[in-house]
Amino acid sequence: MKNILIIAAHPDDEILGCGGTILKNIKYGNKVNILYISDGVGGRYGDKSNKKIYKEISDRKNMAINASKFAKFKIVDFLGLENLELNKYKHNYINNKIFDILKKIKPNVIYTHHPGDNNIDHRITFESTYTACRPNEYFKIKEFYTYEVPSSTDWASPSNQFFIPKKFVDITNFCKKKRKLLSFYNKELRKHPHPRSLKNIDALETYRGGMCGAKKAEAFDVIRILD
């Protein structure tokens, strides 16, 4: 049995990036854990004293909790760091937070953000995850992958690393349930032609499927695999 940890900068990234893969792994008896790094909302407000922030953070947590109950994945923690401001924390601080979780649950498979994403929280989450996953005596990571998030991975700066997938997961039989998971984060979806519209998410799954001979697929880059 695989013990999977998905590390997401914001609640919703896990479903946008690998919702079908989560469902497929649970279906086949693998354990899926999720760690959320930031609150996912606070950066949208210039005035940090605005009371609406706390309600939105609470609402975002509830979206994730409802998704977890439906899909039957385990939420390890909400670290609740400030959204779109992970760069203000000392690198070691986030590294150690992730490392402590890794020591506790001892995953053997990691999924997290692509290092070239447009969103700064995604990039920092990758860097801290990568550092925390160095070989050590507490746990052994046998598979390490990065996922793509519509409106961030596809909007990467030309100066950043582009997403070139090397692993594909056939999610043809899990698309309907993935749409249900996305519905829990309905407030985060946008209208077509935005990349986070349902129409464009469906198109991306079809495109990735065409790259590997499946009707629908999710794509991942490979950081390392230990046989």
C-alpha positions as a Markdown table, in Angstrom:
| # | Residue | x | y | z |
|---|---|---|---|---|
| 1 | Met | 0.0 | 0.0 | 0.0 |
| 2 | Lys | 1.2 | 3.5 | -0.9 |
| 3 | Asn | 1.2 | 6.1 | 1.8 |
| 4 | Ile | 0.7 | 9.4 | -0.2 |
| 5 | Leu | 1.2 | 12.9 | 1.0 |
| 6 | Ile | -0.1 | 15.7 | -1.2 |
| 7 | Ile | 1.3 | 19.1 | -0.2 |
| 8 | Ala | -0.8 | 22.0 | -1.4 |
| 9 | Ala | -0.1 | 25.7 | -1.0 |
| 10 | His | -3.9 | 26.5 | -0.9 |
| 11 | Pro | -7.1 | 24.5 | -0.3 |
| 12 | Asp | -8.3 | 23.6 | -3.8 |
| 13 | Asp | -4.9 | 23.1 | -5.4 |
| 14 | Glu | -5.0 | 19.4 | -4.5 |
| 15 | Ile | -8.2 | 18.9 | -6.5 |
| 16 | Leu | -7.2 | 21.1 | -9.4 |
| 17 | Gly | -3.8 | 19.4 | -9.7 |
| 18 | Cys | -4.6 | 15.8 | -8.9 |
| 19 | Gly | -8.3 | 15.3 | -7.9 |
| 20 | Gly | -8.7 | 12.3 | -10.2 |
| 21 | Thr | -5.4 | 10.8 | -9.0 |
| 22 | Ile | -6.6 | 11.1 | -5.4 |
| 23 | Leu | -9.8 | 9.3 | -6.2 |
| 24 | Lys | -8.1 | 6.6 | -8.1 |
| 25 | Asn | -5.5 | 5.9 | -5.4 |
| 26 | Ile | -8.2 | 5.7 | -2.7 |
| 27 | Lys | -10.3 | 3.4 | -4.9 |
| 28 | Tyr | -7.3 | 1.0 | -5.1 |
| 29 | Gly | -6.6 | 1.0 | -1.4 |
| 30 | Asn | -3.8 | 3.6 | -1.1 |
| 31 | Lys | -3.7 | 6.1 | 1.8 |
| 32 | Val | -4.0 | 9.7 | 0.8 |
| 33 | Asn | -3.1 | 12.6 | 3.2 |
| 34 | Ile | -3.2 | 16.3 | 2.4 |
| 35 | Leu | -1.3 | 19.1 | 4.0 |
| 36 | Tyr | -2.3 | 22.7 | 3.3 |
| 37 | Ile | 0.4 | 25.4 | 3.7 |
| 38 | Ser | -1.4 | 28.8 | 3.5 |
| 39 | Asp | -4.9 | 30.0 | 4.4 |
| 40 | Gly | -5.6 | 30.5 | 0.7 |
| 41 | Val | -7.5 | 33.8 | 1.1 |
| 42 | Gly | -5.7 | 36.5 | 3.1 |
| 43 | Gly | -3.7 | 37.9 | 0.3 |
| 44 | Arg | -6.8 | 39.1 | -1.4 |
| 45 | Tyr | -7.2 | 41.8 | 1.2 |
| 46 | Gly | -5.0 | 44.9 | 1.5 |
| 47 | Asp | -6.4 | 45.6 | 5.0 |
| 48 | Lys | -5.4 | 42.6 | 7.2 |
| 49 | Ser | -7.7 | 43.8 | 10.0 |
| 50 | Asn | -10.8 | 43.2 | 7.8 |
| 51 | Lys | -13.0 | 40.8 | 9.6 |
| 52 | Lys | -14.2 | 39.3 | 6.3 |
| 53 | Ile | -10.8 | 37.6 | 6.1 |
| 54 | Tyr | -11.5 | 35.3 | 9.0 |
| 55 | Lys | -14.8 | 34.2 | 7.6 |
| 56 | Glu | -13.3 | 33.5 | 4.2 |
| 57 | Ile | -10.5 | 31.5 | 5.8 |
| 58 | Ser | -13.1 | 29.5 | 7.8 |
| 59 | Asp | -15.2 | 29.0 | 4.6 |
| 60 | Arg | -12.1 | 27.8 | 2.7 |
| 61 | Lys | -11.3 | 25.3 | 5.4 |
| 62 | Asn | -14.8 | 24.0 | 5.3 |
| 63 | Met | -14.6 | 23.5 | 1.6 |
| 64 | Ala | -11.6 | 21.3 | 2.1 |
| 65 | Ile | -13.1 | 19.4 | 4.9 |
| 66 | Asn | -16.3 | 18.7 | 2.9 |
| 67 | Ala | -14.1 | 17.5 | -0.1 |
| 68 | Ser | -12.2 | 15.2 | 2.2 |
| 69 | Lys | -15.3 | 13.6 | 3.6 |
| 70 | Phe | -16.6 | 13.0 | 0.1 |
| 71 | Ala | -13.4 | 11.6 | -1.3 |
| 72 | Lys | -12.2 | 9.9 | 2.0 |
| 73 | Phe | -8.8 | 11.5 | 2.1 |
| 74 | Lys | -7.2 | 12.6 | 5.4 |
| 75 | Ile | -6.4 | 16.2 | 6.1 |
| 76 | Val | -3.1 | 16.2 | 8.1 |
| 77 | Asp | -3.1 | 19.9 | 8.9 |
| 78 | Phe | -4.0 | 23.5 | 7.9 |
| 79 | Leu | -0.8 | 25.4 | 8.6 |
| 80 | Gly | -2.6 | 28.6 | 8.0 |
| 81 | Leu | 0.4 | 30.7 | 6.8 |
| 82 | Glu | -0.4 | 34.0 | 5.1 |
| 83 | Asn | -1.7 | 33.6 | 1.6 |
| 84 | Leu | 0.5 | 35.0 | -1.2 |
| 85 | Glu | 3.1 | 36.0 | 1.4 |
| 86 | Leu | 5.0 | 32.7 | 2.0 |
| 87 | Asn | 8.1 | 34.6 | 0.9 |
| 88 | Lys | 8.0 | 36.6 | 4.2 |
| 89 | Tyr | 8.7 | 33.5 | 6.3 |
| 90 | Lys | 12.2 | 32.2 | 6.9 |
| 91 | His | 12.8 | 29.3 | 4.5 |
| 92 | Asn | 13.8 | 27.1 | 7.4 |
| 93 | Tyr | 10.5 | 27.8 | 9.2 |
| 94 | Ile | 8.4 | 26.3 | 6.4 |
| 95 | Asn | 10.9 | 23.5 | 5.8 |
| 96 | Asn | 10.7 | 22.4 | 9.4 |
| 97 | Lys | 6.9 | 22.6 | 9.5 |
| 98 | Ile | 6.8 | 20.2 | 6.5 |
| 99 | Phe | 9.6 | 18.0 | 7.9 |
| 100 | Asp | 7.7 | 17.5 | 11.2 |
| 101 | Ile | 4.6 | 16.3 | 9.3 |
| 102 | Leu | 6.8 | 14.0 | 7.2 |
| 103 | Lys | 8.4 | 12.4 | 10.3 |
| 104 | Lys | 4.9 | 11.9 | 11.8 |
| 105 | Ile | 3.1 | 10.2 | 8.9 |
| 106 | Lys | 6.1 | 8.7 | 7.1 |
| 107 | Pro | 4.8 | 8.9 | 3.5 |
| 108 | Asn | 6.5 | 7.0 | 0.6 |
| 109 | Val | 5.0 | 9.1 | -2.2 |
| 110 | Ile | 4.9 | 12.9 | -2.5 |
| 111 | Tyr | 2.9 | 15.2 | -4.8 |
| 112 | Thr | 3.4 | 18.9 | -4.7 |
| 113 | His | 3.5 | 22.0 | -6.8 |
| 114 | His | 5.7 | 22.6 | -9.9 |
| 115 | Pro | 8.7 | 24.9 | -9.2 |
| 116 | Gly | 8.0 | 27.1 | -12.2 |
| 117 | Asp | 4.4 | 28.1 | -11.3 |
| 118 | Asn | 3.4 | 31.7 | -11.6 |
| 119 | Asn | 2.0 | 31.7 | -8.0 |
| 120 | Ile | 4.8 | 32.5 | -5.5 |
| 121 | Asp | 3.2 | 30.3 | -2.8 |
| 122 | His | 3.4 | 27.3 | -5.1 |
| 123 | Arg | 7.1 | 27.9 | -5.8 |
| 124 | Ile | 8.0 | 28.3 | -2.1 |
| 125 | Thr | 5.9 | 25.2 | -1.3 |
| 126 | Phe | 7.9 | 23.2 | -3.8 |
| 127 | Glu | 11.2 | 24.5 | -2.5 |
| 128 | Ser | 10.4 | 23.7 | 1.1 |
| 129 | Thr | 9.0 | 20.3 | 0.2 |
| 130 | Tyr | 12.0 | 19.4 | -1.8 |
| 131 | Thr | 14.3 | 20.4 | 1.0 |
| 132 | Ala | 12.2 | 18.5 | 3.6 |
| 133 | Cys | 12.3 | 15.4 | 1.5 |
| 134 | Arg | 16.1 | 15.0 | 1.4 |
| 135 | Pro | 17.2 | 11.4 | 2.3 |
| 136 | Asn | 17.1 | 10.9 | 6.1 |
| 137 | Glu | 16.7 | 8.3 | 8.8 |
| 138 | Tyr | 13.0 | 9.0 | 9.6 |
| 139 | Phe | 11.2 | 8.2 | 6.3 |
| 140 | Lys | 12.0 | 7.2 | 2.8 |
| 141 | Ile | 10.4 | 8.9 | -0.2 |
| 142 | Lys | 10.2 | 6.4 | -3.1 |
| 143 | Glu | 8.2 | 8.6 | -5.5 |
| 144 | Phe | 8.2 | 12.4 | -5.8 |
| 145 | Tyr | 6.0 | 14.2 | -8.3 |
| 146 | Thr | 4.8 | 17.7 | -9.1 |
| 147 | Tyr | 1.4 | 18.5 | -10.4 |
| 148 | Glu | 0.0 | 21.3 | -12.6 |
| 149 | Val | -2.6 | 23.9 | -11.4 |
| 150 | Pro | -4.6 | 25.7 | -14.1 |
| 151 | Ser | -4.0 | 29.5 | -14.1 |
| 152 | Ser | -0.6 | 29.1 | -12.4 |
| 153 | Thr | 1.4 | 26.4 | -14.1 |
| 154 | Asp | 0.2 | 27.5 | -17.5 |
| 155 | Trp | 0.9 | 31.1 | -16.7 |
| 156 | Ala | 4.5 | 30.5 | -15.7 |
| 157 | Ser | 7.0 | 33.3 | -16.4 |
| 158 | Pro | 9.3 | 32.7 | -19.4 |
| 159 | Ser | 12.2 | 32.9 | -16.9 |
| 160 | Asn | 10.8 | 30.0 | -14.8 |
| 161 | Gln | 11.0 | 26.3 | -15.4 |
| 162 | Phe | 8.3 | 25.0 | -17.8 |
| 163 | Phe | 6.1 | 22.0 | -16.8 |
| 164 | Ile | 7.1 | 19.0 | -18.9 |
| 165 | Pro | 5.1 | 16.0 | -17.7 |
| 166 | Lys | 6.6 | 12.5 | -17.7 |
| 167 | Lys | 3.9 | 10.6 | -15.7 |
| 168 | Phe | 0.3 | 10.4 | -16.7 |
| 169 | Val | -2.6 | 8.9 | -14.7 |
| 170 | Asp | -5.7 | 7.7 | -16.5 |
| 171 | Ile | -8.7 | 9.3 | -14.7 |
| 172 | Thr | -11.3 | 8.5 | -17.3 |
| 173 | Asn | -13.4 | 6.6 | -14.7 |
| 174 | Phe | -13.0 | 9.3 | -12.0 |
| 175 | Cys | -14.0 | 12.5 | -13.9 |
| 176 | Lys | -17.5 | 12.6 | -12.6 |
| 177 | Lys | -16.4 | 12.3 | -9.0 |
| 178 | Lys | -13.7 | 14.9 | -9.6 |
| 179 | Arg | -16.4 | 17.3 | -10.8 |
| 180 | Lys | -18.1 | 16.8 | -7.5 |
| 181 | Leu | -14.9 | 17.5 | -5.6 |
| 182 | Leu | -14.4 | 20.7 | -7.7 |
| 183 | Ser | -18.0 | 21.7 | -6.7 |
| 184 | Phe | -16.9 | 22.0 | -3.1 |
| 185 | Tyr | -14.6 | 24.8 | -4.3 |
| 186 | Asn | -17.1 | 26.4 | -6.6 |
| 187 | Lys | -16.2 | 29.9 | -5.4 |
| 188 | Glu | -12.7 | 29.4 | -6.7 |
| 189 | Leu | -13.8 | 28.4 | -10.2 |
| 190 | Arg | -14.1 | 30.9 | -13.0 |
| 191 | Lys | -16.1 | 31.4 | -16.2 |
| 192 | His | -14.8 | 30.2 | -19.6 |
| 193 | Pro | -12.2 | 30.9 | -21.1 |
| 194 | His | -10.4 | 31.2 | -17.7 |
| 195 | Pro | -8.1 | 28.1 | -17.1 |
| 196 | Arg | -10.0 | 27.4 | -13.9 |
| 197 | Ser | -13.3 | 27.1 | -15.7 |
| 198 | Leu | -14.9 | 23.6 | -15.8 |
| 199 | Lys | -14.8 | 23.7 | -19.6 |
| 200 | Asn | -11.0 | 24.4 | -19.6 |
| 201 | Ile | -10.3 | 21.9 | -16.9 |
| 202 | Asp | -12.1 | 19.3 | -19.0 |
| 203 | Ala | -10.1 | 20.3 | -22.0 |
| 204 | Leu | -6.9 | 20.0 | -20.1 |
| 205 | Glu | -7.8 | 16.5 | -19.0 |
| 206 | Thr | -8.6 | 15.6 | -22.7 |
| 207 | Tyr | -5.4 | 17.1 | -23.9 |
| 208 | Arg | -3.3 | 15.2 | -21.3 |
| 209 | Gly | -5.2 | 12.0 | -22.2 |
| 210 | Gly | -4.3 | 12.5 | -25.8 |
| 211 | Met | -0.6 | 12.6 | -24.9 |
| 212 | Cys | -0.8 | 9.1 | -23.3 |
| 213 | Gly | -3.6 | 7.3 | -25.1 |
| 214 | Ala | -6.3 | 7.8 | -22.5 |
| 215 | Lys | -9.7 | 9.6 | -22.8 |
| 216 | Lys | -8.9 | 11.7 | -19.7 |
| 217 | Ala | -5.7 | 12.1 | -17.8 |
| 218 | Glu | -3.8 | 14.1 | -15.2 |
| 219 | Ala | -0.1 | 14.9 | -15.8 |
| 220 | Phe | 2.9 | 15.0 | -13.5 |
| 221 | Asp | 6.5 | 15.8 | -13.7 |
| 222 | Val | 8.9 | 13.4 | -12.0 |
| 223 | Ile | 11.4 | 14.6 | -9.4 |
| 224 | Arg | 12.6 | 11.2 | -8.4 |
| 225 | Ile | 11.7 | 7.5 | -8.2 |
| 226 | Leu | 13.5 | 5.0 | -6.1 |
| 227 | Asp | 13.0 | 1.3 | -7.1 |
